[in-house]
Amino acid sequence: MAVSGGIGPVEPGEGTESLDGSGGPHAAPRPPRTPPAVRRLREAYEGHRRAFLALGALTCVSAVLAGGAALYAARPRPAPYRPPAPSQVFSLAYVAPAGQDPAPGSAQDPSGAAFEFTVRVRASAGPAVTLERLGQSSRALTTEVRPPLPATLAPGEARDLVVRIRVTDCVHVARNSGLPFLEVTLSNGFEKEDHSYIPGDRYARDLSTALTRACPEDRDASAPSPS
């Protein structure tokens, strides 16, 4: 029997593939290479997409901040503090005459004082109220206060003041003035106002008695002409 002189190439068996991956009937296909132009387009698209997403996020944040600022600006705000007017917390009360008034023009009273009396002033609430002036409306009378004004009253504080009314013109003194009032000027650091207080019937009676004593009705009567 004749023996073959050589062995031919061994064919890969079924289900096997080249070790170097160089091919073969069952080798996995290589993915196609992306052209450079397409790759650049993809990179540009990704860059634009990221920029667009960042811009959208920034827009959303800006919208949220703008909405918050609008809500903050439109929020209800408390009204600024406004204390009550000084006259609403200030009171003035007539107490009593400050002793027996001497006869006007006498040595005990050369200034012609007609009436001296005590009033009690009080501030019921804050802020502190300052009494800047206390007087009356008649030009025939002048008013003096002791201790001298201004007087500042803390909330809840009461103080007694002595008021002296002097007659300067008996001709124009109103003897029957009904319920005469005292005029004051008040301030509290926020507001200043002029106000009038009627001390009451007792004050009116005592003042009328003092004015009649200071200016009797026959004081300015002309002497009867000789017959």
C-alpha positions as a Markdown table, in Angstrom:
| # | Residue | x | y | z |
|---|---|---|---|---|
| 1 | Met | 0.0 | 0.0 | 0.0 |
| 2 | Ala | 1.4 | 3.3 | -0.9 |
| 3 | Val | 1.6 | 6.0 | 1.8 |
| 4 | Ser | 0.9 | 9.6 | 1.1 |
| 5 | Gly | 4.0 | 11.7 | 1.1 |
| 6 | Gly | 2.5 | 14.7 | 3.1 |
| 7 | Ile | -0.4 | 16.0 | 5.2 |
| 8 | Gly | -2.5 | 18.8 | 3.7 |
| 9 | Pro | -3.7 | 21.9 | 5.7 |
| 10 | Val | -6.0 | 21.2 | 8.6 |
| 11 | Glu | -9.4 | 22.9 | 8.2 |
| 12 | Pro | -11.0 | 24.4 | 11.3 |
| 13 | Gly | -13.6 | 22.3 | 12.7 |
| 14 | Glu | -17.3 | 23.3 | 12.9 |
| 15 | Gly | -17.9 | 25.8 | 15.6 |
| 16 | Thr | -14.3 | 27.0 | 15.8 |
| 17 | Glu | -12.9 | 30.4 | 14.6 |
| 18 | Ser | -9.6 | 31.9 | 14.0 |
| 19 | Leu | -7.6 | 32.7 | 17.1 |
| 20 | Asp | -6.4 | 36.0 | 15.7 |
| 21 | Gly | -9.9 | 37.2 | 14.8 |
| 22 | Ser | -8.8 | 37.7 | 11.3 |
| 23 | Gly | -11.9 | 36.3 | 9.8 |
| 24 | Gly | -13.5 | 33.2 | 9.0 |
| 25 | Pro | -17.0 | 32.2 | 8.2 |
| 26 | His | -18.2 | 32.8 | 11.7 |
| 27 | Ala | -16.0 | 35.8 | 12.8 |
| 28 | Ala | -18.0 | 38.8 | 14.4 |
| 29 | Pro | -18.3 | 41.7 | 11.9 |
| 30 | Arg | -16.4 | 44.8 | 12.7 |
| 31 | Pro | -18.5 | 48.0 | 13.3 |
| 32 | Pro | -18.1 | 50.5 | 10.5 |
| 33 | Arg | -15.8 | 53.4 | 11.2 |
| 34 | Thr | -17.5 | 56.7 | 11.8 |
| 35 | Pro | -16.5 | 59.3 | 9.3 |
| 36 | Pro | -14.7 | 62.4 | 10.9 |
| 37 | Ala | -17.4 | 64.8 | 9.6 |
| 38 | Val | -20.1 | 62.8 | 11.3 |
| 39 | Arg | -18.1 | 62.6 | 14.5 |
| 40 | Arg | -17.6 | 66.3 | 14.5 |
| 41 | Leu | -21.4 | 66.8 | 14.0 |
| 42 | Arg | -22.2 | 64.5 | 16.9 |
| 43 | Glu | -19.7 | 66.4 | 19.2 |
| 44 | Ala | -21.2 | 69.7 | 18.2 |
| 45 | Tyr | -24.7 | 68.4 | 18.8 |
| 46 | Glu | -23.8 | 67.1 | 22.3 |
| 47 | Gly | -22.2 | 70.5 | 23.1 |
| 48 | His | -25.3 | 72.4 | 22.0 |
| 49 | Arg | -27.5 | 70.0 | 23.9 |
| 50 | Arg | -25.6 | 70.5 | 27.1 |
| 51 | Ala | -25.6 | 74.3 | 26.6 |
| 52 | Phe | -29.4 | 74.2 | 26.0 |
| 53 | Leu | -30.0 | 72.1 | 29.1 |
| 54 | Ala | -27.8 | 74.4 | 31.2 |
| 55 | Leu | -29.7 | 77.4 | 29.8 |
| 56 | Gly | -33.0 | 75.8 | 30.6 |
| 57 | Ala | -32.0 | 75.1 | 34.1 |
| 58 | Leu | -30.8 | 78.7 | 34.6 |
| 59 | Thr | -34.1 | 80.0 | 33.2 |
| 60 | Cys | -36.0 | 77.9 | 35.6 |
| 61 | Val | -33.9 | 79.1 | 38.5 |
| 62 | Ser | -34.4 | 82.7 | 37.4 |
| 63 | Ala | -38.1 | 82.2 | 37.1 |
| 64 | Val | -38.3 | 80.8 | 40.6 |
| 65 | Leu | -36.2 | 83.6 | 42.0 |
| 66 | Ala | -38.3 | 86.2 | 40.2 |
| 67 | Gly | -41.5 | 84.6 | 41.5 |
| 68 | Gly | -40.2 | 84.6 | 45.0 |
| 69 | Ala | -39.1 | 88.2 | 44.8 |
| 70 | Ala | -42.6 | 89.2 | 43.5 |
| 71 | Leu | -44.3 | 87.3 | 46.4 |
| 72 | Tyr | -41.9 | 88.9 | 48.9 |
| 73 | Ala | -42.6 | 92.4 | 47.5 |
| 74 | Ala | -46.4 | 91.7 | 47.5 |
| 75 | Arg | -46.5 | 90.3 | 51.0 |
| 76 | Pro | -48.7 | 92.1 | 53.6 |
| 77 | Arg | -46.7 | 94.6 | 55.5 |
| 78 | Pro | -47.5 | 95.7 | 59.1 |
| 79 | Ala | -48.7 | 99.3 | 59.4 |
| 80 | Pro | -46.0 | 101.6 | 60.8 |
| 81 | Tyr | -46.4 | 102.3 | 64.5 |
| 82 | Arg | -48.6 | 105.3 | 65.2 |
| 83 | Pro | -49.1 | 106.1 | 68.8 |
| 84 | Pro | -52.4 | 107.7 | 70.0 |
| 85 | Ala | -52.6 | 111.5 | 69.7 |
| 86 | Pro | -51.3 | 113.2 | 72.9 |
| 87 | Ser | -54.8 | 114.6 | 73.7 |
| 88 | Gln | -56.2 | 111.0 | 73.8 |
| 89 | Val | -53.9 | 109.9 | 76.7 |
| 90 | Phe | -53.6 | 113.3 | 78.5 |
| 91 | Ser | -56.0 | 114.5 | 81.1 |
| 92 | Leu | -56.4 | 117.7 | 83.1 |
| 93 | Ala | -58.5 | 118.1 | 86.2 |
| 94 | Tyr | -59.3 | 121.0 | 88.4 |
| 95 | Val | -58.3 | 120.3 | 92.1 |
| 96 | Ala | -59.0 | 123.4 | 94.2 |
| 97 | Pro | -58.0 | 127.1 | 94.8 |
| 98 | Ala | -54.5 | 127.4 | 96.0 |
| 99 | Gly | -55.3 | 129.4 | 99.2 |
| 100 | Gln | -57.1 | 132.7 | 99.7 |
| 101 | Asp | -56.3 | 135.2 | 97.1 |
| 102 | Pro | -55.3 | 138.6 | 98.5 |
| 103 | Ala | -57.1 | 141.7 | 97.3 |
| 104 | Pro | -55.8 | 142.7 | 93.9 |
| 105 | Gly | -53.4 | 145.6 | 93.9 |
| 106 | Ser | -52.7 | 145.2 | 97.6 |
| 107 | Ala | -49.3 | 145.0 | 99.2 |
| 108 | Gln | -49.6 | 141.2 | 99.3 |
| 109 | Asp | -50.5 | 141.1 | 95.7 |
| 110 | Pro | -49.1 | 144.1 | 93.8 |
| 111 | Ser | -49.3 | 142.2 | 90.4 |
| 112 | Gly | -53.1 | 142.1 | 90.6 |
| 113 | Ala | -53.5 | 138.3 | 90.6 |
| 114 | Ala | -57.2 | 137.4 | 90.5 |
| 115 | Phe | -57.1 | 133.6 | 90.9 |
| 116 | Glu | -54.6 | 130.9 | 91.8 |
| 117 | Phe | -55.5 | 127.3 | 91.7 |
| 118 | Thr | -54.2 | 123.7 | 91.3 |
| 119 | Val | -54.7 | 121.4 | 88.4 |
| 120 | Arg | -53.7 | 117.8 | 88.1 |
| 121 | Val | -52.3 | 116.6 | 84.8 |
| 122 | Arg | -51.8 | 113.0 | 83.9 |
| 123 | Ala | -50.6 | 110.8 | 81.0 |
| 124 | Ser | -52.3 | 107.4 | 80.9 |
| 125 | Ala | -50.2 | 105.7 | 78.2 |
| 126 | Gly | -47.0 | 105.9 | 76.2 |
| 127 | Pro | -45.0 | 107.5 | 74.7 |
| 128 | Ala | -44.3 | 110.3 | 77.2 |
| 129 | Val | -46.4 | 113.4 | 76.7 |
| 130 | Thr | -44.9 | 116.9 | 77.1 |
| 131 | Leu | -47.2 | 119.7 | 78.2 |
| 132 | Glu | -45.6 | 122.7 | 76.4 |
| 133 | Arg | -48.1 | 125.4 | 77.2 |
| 134 | Leu | -51.1 | 126.0 | 79.4 |
| 135 | Gly | -53.2 | 129.2 | 79.1 |
| 136 | Gln | -56.7 | 130.6 | 78.4 |
| 137 | Ser | -58.2 | 132.5 | 75.5 |
| 138 | Ser | -59.1 | 135.8 | 77.1 |
| 139 | Arg | -56.8 | 138.7 | 76.2 |
| 140 | Ala | -57.9 | 140.5 | 79.4 |
| 141 | Leu | -56.2 | 137.8 | 81.4 |
| 142 | Thr | -52.7 | 136.4 | 81.6 |
| 143 | Thr | -51.7 | 132.9 | 82.9 |
| 144 | Glu | -48.6 | 131.8 | 84.8 |
| 145 | Val | -47.7 | 128.2 | 85.7 |
| 146 | Arg | -45.6 | 126.8 | 88.5 |
| 147 | Pro | -43.3 | 125.0 | 88.2 |
| 148 | Pro | -42.6 | 126.5 | 84.8 |
| 149 | Leu | -43.4 | 124.5 | 81.6 |
| 150 | Pro | -42.6 | 122.4 | 79.7 |
| 151 | Ala | -43.5 | 119.4 | 81.8 |
| 152 | Thr | -42.9 | 115.8 | 80.5 |
| 153 | Leu | -45.1 | 113.1 | 81.9 |
| 154 | Ala | -44.2 | 109.4 | 81.7 |
| 155 | Pro | -46.9 | 106.8 | 81.0 |
| 156 | Gly | -49.0 | 106.6 | 84.2 |
| 157 | Glu | -47.5 | 109.7 | 85.8 |
| 158 | Ala | -49.6 | 112.4 | 87.4 |
| 159 | Arg | -48.4 | 115.9 | 88.5 |
| 160 | Asp | -50.0 | 118.9 | 90.2 |
| 161 | Leu | -49.4 | 122.4 | 88.8 |
| 162 | Val | -50.3 | 125.7 | 90.3 |
| 163 | Val | -51.9 | 128.1 | 87.8 |
| 164 | Arg | -52.2 | 131.9 | 88.5 |
| 165 | Ile | -54.6 | 134.0 | 86.4 |
| 166 | Arg | -54.0 | 137.7 | 86.5 |
| 167 | Val | -56.4 | 140.4 | 85.3 |
| 168 | Thr | -54.9 | 142.9 | 82.9 |
| 169 | Asp | -58.1 | 144.6 | 81.6 |
| 170 | Cys | -61.2 | 144.7 | 83.8 |
| 171 | Val | -63.2 | 146.4 | 81.1 |
| 172 | His | -63.1 | 143.3 | 78.8 |
| 173 | Val | -63.2 | 140.6 | 81.5 |
| 174 | Ala | -66.1 | 138.2 | 80.8 |
| 175 | Arg | -67.6 | 137.6 | 84.3 |
| 176 | Asn | -70.3 | 135.2 | 83.1 |
| 177 | Ser | -68.3 | 132.9 | 80.8 |
| 178 | Gly | -70.3 | 129.7 | 81.5 |
| 179 | Leu | -67.8 | 126.9 | 81.3 |
| 180 | Pro | -64.5 | 128.5 | 80.6 |
| 181 | Phe | -61.8 | 126.3 | 79.2 |
| 182 | Leu | -58.0 | 126.0 | 79.5 |
| 183 | Glu | -55.9 | 125.7 | 76.3 |
| 184 | Val | -52.9 | 123.4 | 76.2 |
| 185 | Thr | -50.2 | 122.5 | 73.6 |
| 186 | Leu | -49.1 | 118.8 | 73.8 |
| 187 | Ser | -46.5 | 116.7 | 72.1 |
| 188 | Asn | -45.3 | 113.1 | 72.2 |
| 189 | Gly | -42.3 | 113.0 | 69.8 |
| 190 | Phe | -44.6 | 112.0 | 66.9 |
| 191 | Glu | -47.2 | 114.7 | 66.9 |
| 192 | Lys | -47.9 | 118.1 | 68.4 |
| 193 | Glu | -51.4 | 119.4 | 68.9 |
| 194 | Asp | -53.4 | 122.2 | 70.5 |
| 195 | His | -56.3 | 121.1 | 72.6 |
| 196 | Ser | -58.9 | 122.7 | 75.0 |
| 197 | Tyr | -60.1 | 121.3 | 78.3 |
| 198 | Ile | -63.1 | 122.3 | 80.3 |
| 199 | Pro | -62.1 | 121.8 | 84.0 |
| 200 | Gly | -65.8 | 121.8 | 85.1 |
| 201 | Asp | -68.5 | 123.7 | 87.1 |
| 202 | Arg | -66.4 | 124.1 | 90.2 |
| 203 | Tyr | -63.6 | 125.8 | 88.3 |
| 204 | Ala | -66.1 | 128.1 | 86.5 |
| 205 | Arg | -67.7 | 129.2 | 89.8 |
| 206 | Asp | -64.4 | 129.8 | 91.6 |
| 207 | Leu | -63.0 | 131.7 | 88.6 |
| 208 | Ser | -66.1 | 133.9 | 88.4 |
| 209 | Thr | -65.9 | 134.7 | 92.1 |
| 210 | Ala | -62.3 | 135.6 | 91.8 |
| 211 | Leu | -62.8 | 137.8 | 88.7 |
| 212 | Thr | -65.7 | 139.6 | 90.4 |
| 213 | Arg | -63.5 | 140.3 | 93.4 |
| 214 | Ala | -60.7 | 141.5 | 91.2 |
| 215 | Cys | -63.0 | 143.6 | 89.0 |
| 216 | Pro | -66.1 | 144.6 | 90.8 |
| 217 | Glu | -68.9 | 145.8 | 88.5 |
| 218 | Asp | -68.7 | 149.4 | 89.9 |
| 219 | Arg | -64.9 | 149.6 | 89.5 |
| 220 | Asp | -64.9 | 151.4 | 86.2 |
| 221 | Ala | -68.2 | 153.2 | 86.7 |
| 222 | Ser | -67.8 | 156.9 | 86.1 |
| 223 | Ala | -68.3 | 159.1 | 89.1 |
| 224 | Pro | -71.7 | 160.9 | 89.1 |
| 225 | Ser | -71.6 | 164.3 | 87.6 |
| 226 | Pro | -72.4 | 167.2 | 90.0 |
| 227 | Ser | -75.9 | 168.5 | 89.8 |
